[in-house]
Amino acid sequence: QRERMYRELFDQNPNPMWFYDLETLAFLRVNDAAVRRYGYSRDEFLRMTIADIRPPEDVDRLMDNIAATRAGTPGVVDRAGLWRHRTKDGALLWVDITSHVSEFEGRLAEVVLVRDVTEAREARESLLRYQQDLERLVSERTAQLERANEELRAATEAKSAFLATMSHELRTPLNGIIGFSAILRDGMAGPLSEEQE
């Protein structure tokens, strides 16, 4: 009953799952979710190794991980972390892998559960790019505002200097005019004719 329950959990899991031989790295069994997500038929999968679904530049890291897995304790769950997988059409997936060593039909194998995090990773990268663009725009706008403030300060200083100069230039002759107007108004220079008034 327990074996039947595990088989059903494996077969009906919505996430891709497989068993692979720890010696040959050959796929021993894959579930329907793996077939759907990766695009390989079940027969194609069973003719492949787990290295076949990895980008070539990731295979060395895979082999190091497998060596550590072989040295580990059977039955202990291993969070292998983020990996890149290739689908049949060549698309790259980012996947989060959880696995543990088990026995499969008398062979030392590893059962693997794959969680596709491609969309979440792309969304996070898009958000990071957006944040970087926003920071760049804020920096550029801040620089523009600082330049505008500097120009405004310079204009304000020029206006103040102009007004101080003009005030001095106007006050000097106006003081004389006001003074002479007061003399004429008060009659200190003698009576004014009608035309002078």
C-alpha positions as CSV (number, residue, x, y, z in Angstrom):
1,Q,0.0,0.0,0.0
2,R,2.8,2.4,0.9
3,E,4.6,1.6,-2.4
4,R,1.3,2.2,-4.3
5,M,0.8,5.5,-2.5
6,Y,4.3,6.7,-3.3
7,R,3.9,5.6,-6.9
8,E,0.7,7.6,-7.2
9,L,2.3,10.6,-5.5
10,F,5.2,10.3,-8.0
11,D,3.0,9.8,-11.1
12,Q,0.4,12.5,-10.3
13,N,2.7,15.1,-8.9
14,P,2.2,18.4,-10.8
15,N,5.9,19.0,-10.6
16,P,8.4,17.1,-12.8
17,M,9.9,14.2,-11.0
18,W,12.3,11.4,-11.9
19,F,14.6,8.7,-10.7
20,Y,18.1,8.4,-12.1
21,D,20.8,5.9,-11.6
22,L,23.7,7.3,-9.5
23,E,26.3,5.3,-11.4
24,T,25.2,5.7,-15.1
25,L,23.2,8.9,-14.6
26,A,20.5,7.4,-16.8
27,F,16.9,8.3,-16.2
28,L,15.1,5.3,-14.7
29,R,11.6,6.7,-14.5
30,V,9.9,10.1,-15.2
31,N,6.4,11.3,-14.4
32,D,3.9,12.9,-16.7
33,A,4.7,16.4,-15.5
34,A,8.4,16.0,-16.6
35,V,7.3,14.8,-20.0
36,R,4.9,17.8,-20.4
37,R,7.4,20.4,-19.1
38,Y,10.6,19.2,-20.9
39,G,9.0,18.1,-24.2
40,Y,10.7,14.8,-24.4
41,S,8.6,11.6,-24.6
42,R,8.9,9.1,-21.9
43,D,11.0,6.8,-24.2
44,E,13.3,9.7,-25.1
45,F,13.8,10.5,-21.4
46,L,14.7,6.8,-20.7
47,R,17.4,6.9,-23.3
48,M,19.0,10.0,-21.8
49,T,21.1,10.9,-18.8
50,I,20.5,13.8,-16.5
51,A,23.6,15.5,-18.0
52,D,21.6,15.6,-21.3
53,I,19.2,18.2,-19.9
54,R,21.9,20.4,-18.6
55,P,23.7,23.2,-20.4
56,P,27.3,22.0,-21.2
57,E,28.8,24.6,-18.9
58,D,26.9,23.3,-15.9
59,V,27.9,19.6,-16.3
60,D,31.1,19.9,-14.1
61,R,29.0,21.4,-11.3
62,L,26.5,18.6,-11.8
63,M,29.2,15.9,-11.5
64,D,30.6,17.5,-8.3
65,N,27.0,17.5,-6.9
66,I,26.6,13.8,-7.8
67,A,29.9,12.9,-6.2
68,A,28.7,14.6,-3.0
69,T,25.3,12.8,-3.3
70,R,27.0,9.4,-3.6
71,A,29.0,10.1,-0.5
72,G,25.8,11.2,1.4
73,T,23.5,9.2,3.6
74,P,20.6,7.4,1.7
75,G,17.2,8.8,2.5
76,V,18.4,12.2,3.6
77,V,16.6,15.0,1.7
78,D,19.0,17.2,-0.3
79,R,18.1,20.7,-1.3
80,A,20.4,20.9,-4.4
81,G,19.3,24.5,-5.0
82,L,19.0,26.4,-8.3
83,W,20.0,24.7,-11.5
84,R,19.5,25.3,-15.2
85,H,17.8,22.7,-17.4
86,R,17.2,22.6,-21.1
87,T,13.9,21.5,-22.6
88,K,13.7,19.6,-25.9
89,D,13.2,22.8,-27.9
90,G,16.4,24.3,-26.3
91,A,14.7,26.7,-23.9
92,L,16.5,27.2,-20.6
93,L,14.6,26.6,-17.3
94,W,15.7,27.7,-13.9
95,V,14.7,25.0,-11.5
96,D,14.8,24.5,-7.7
97,I,15.7,20.8,-7.0
98,T,14.9,18.7,-3.9
99,S,16.2,15.1,-4.0
100,H,17.2,12.2,-1.9
101,V,19.1,8.9,-2.5
102,S,16.8,5.9,-2.7
103,E,16.8,2.4,-4.2
104,F,15.1,1.8,-7.5
105,E,14.6,-1.8,-8.6
106,G,17.8,-2.8,-6.9
107,R,19.9,0.2,-8.1
108,L,21.2,3.1,-6.1
109,A,19.3,6.0,-7.5
110,E,18.2,9.5,-6.7
111,V,14.6,10.6,-6.8
112,V,14.4,14.3,-7.9
113,L,11.6,16.8,-7.5
114,V,11.9,19.8,-9.8
115,R,10.2,23.1,-9.1
116,D,10.2,25.4,-12.2
117,V,11.2,28.9,-10.9
118,T,11.9,30.4,-14.4
119,E,9.0,32.9,-14.3
120,A,9.7,33.9,-10.7
121,R,13.4,34.4,-11.5
122,E,12.6,36.4,-14.6
123,A,10.1,38.5,-12.7
124,R,12.7,39.1,-10.0
125,E,15.3,40.0,-12.6
126,S,12.8,42.3,-14.4
127,L,12.0,44.0,-11.0
128,L,15.7,44.4,-10.4
129,R,16.3,46.0,-13.8
130,Y,13.3,48.2,-13.2
131,Q,14.7,49.2,-9.8
132,Q,18.1,49.9,-11.4
133,D,16.5,52.0,-14.1
134,L,14.5,53.9,-11.5
135,E,17.6,54.6,-9.5
136,R,19.3,55.8,-12.6
137,L,16.4,58.1,-13.5
138,V,16.3,59.4,-9.9
139,S,20.0,60.1,-10.1
140,E,19.7,61.9,-13.4
141,R,16.7,63.9,-12.2
142,T,18.5,64.8,-9.0
143,A,21.5,66.0,-11.1
144,Q,19.2,68.1,-13.3
145,L,17.5,69.6,-10.2
146,E,20.9,70.4,-8.7
147,R,21.9,72.2,-11.9
148,A,18.6,74.0,-12.1
149,N,19.0,75.1,-8.4
150,E,22.5,76.3,-9.2
151,E,21.3,78.3,-12.1
152,L,18.4,79.7,-10.0
153,R,20.9,80.7,-7.3
154,A,23.1,82.4,-9.8
155,A,20.1,84.2,-11.3
156,T,18.9,85.3,-7.9
157,E,22.4,86.6,-7.0
158,A,22.5,88.5,-10.4
159,K,19.1,89.9,-9.8
160,S,20.1,91.1,-6.3
161,A,23.3,92.7,-7.6
162,F,21.3,94.4,-10.4
163,L,18.7,95.7,-8.0
164,A,21.4,97.0,-5.6
165,T,23.1,98.7,-8.4
166,M,19.9,100.2,-9.9
167,S,18.7,101.3,-6.5
168,H,22.0,103.2,-5.9
169,E,21.9,104.6,-9.5
170,L,18.3,105.8,-9.1
171,R,18.5,107.0,-5.4
172,T,21.4,109.4,-6.0
173,P,19.6,111.6,-8.7
174,L,16.2,111.2,-7.1
175,N,17.4,112.5,-3.8
176,G,18.5,115.7,-5.6
177,I,15.2,116.0,-7.4
178,I,13.2,115.4,-4.3
179,G,15.3,118.0,-2.4
180,F,15.0,120.7,-5.1
181,S,11.2,119.9,-5.4
182,A,10.8,120.5,-1.7
183,I,12.7,123.8,-1.9
184,L,10.5,124.9,-4.8
185,R,7.3,123.7,-3.0
186,D,8.1,125.5,0.2
187,G,9.0,128.7,-1.7
188,M,12.6,128.9,-0.4
189,A,13.7,129.9,-3.9
190,G,11.1,132.6,-4.1
191,P,7.6,132.7,-5.5
192,L,6.8,130.5,-8.5
193,S,4.9,131.6,-11.5
194,E,1.8,129.8,-12.6
195,E,3.7,128.0,-15.3
196,Q,6.5,127.0,-12.8
197,E,3.9,125.6,-10.4
